[in-house]
């Protein structure tokens, strides 16, 4: 008999991963060193770590010319956090989503901070980024081989994209359905023990819990981001160019020549039911290739 999937808020007594929120920081500390896979600007690649840290900073600290990796390394060092995988955001880190999916003895925990101001569609034209992105950590309680880590990373990205598509988020550049943001970052972590799984795809129980945890955490993060946007006092933050006010407090997708040309040249697709919103998280300006830094 197949064990049922259970998804719930992570209890505070999780001994494998302790999560703490301090002014300006969201810090996940593993009880023992874990293998990690990510494209984070600090501690990225295939490696090992005992800590994943989100640094919350203000938009003014992300001026053009600032090296985001150097900034993050300096702040981590000043805080006494060494050997960490580092993520950078201007989203309120206390607004994170934290869920655990269980299937039998397997469990995956996903912690996500979500902003949508830099929402883009795979294949959109290149250009400078905006603030507003999705950063997430998914920790699975089974060891993974290098191949399985990469497969888990791809599956987590797919689950994140599914949540964005379900929410009807539109690209801030073309107005077409978005598949994520231009500066998303994902971290996969697993125990550094023997017996590593070789596969972590959709046909596996490991892939099942990873996909479910990331999907639901991203869904809840999107909902929280939209609630925060709707609760903002009028005029508190300027909307990105090309977006107009929506009666609910969200924003409509960009209009004008850019969106019109994209619709004329792209394959027919279903128009999104809901529109993107203004930024909640910072990603950095002046990153190589015109992309905002993670």
Buried (B, 14 or more C-beta within 10 A) or exposed (E): EEEEBEBEEBEEEBEBBEBEBEEEBBBBBBEEBBBBBBEBBBBBEEBBBBBBBBBBBEEEBBEEEBBBBEBBBEBBEEBEBEEBBBBBBBBBBEBBBBBBBBBEEBBBBBBBBBBBBBBBBEEBEEEEBBBBBBBBBBBBBBBBBEEBBBBBBBBBBBBBBBBBBBBBBBBBBBBBBBBBBBBBBBBBBBBBEEEBBEBBBEEBBBBBBBBBBBBBBBBBBBBBBBEBBEEEEEEEBEBBEBBEEBEEBBBBBBEEEBBEEBBEEEEEEEEBEBBBBBBBBBBBBBBEEEBBBB
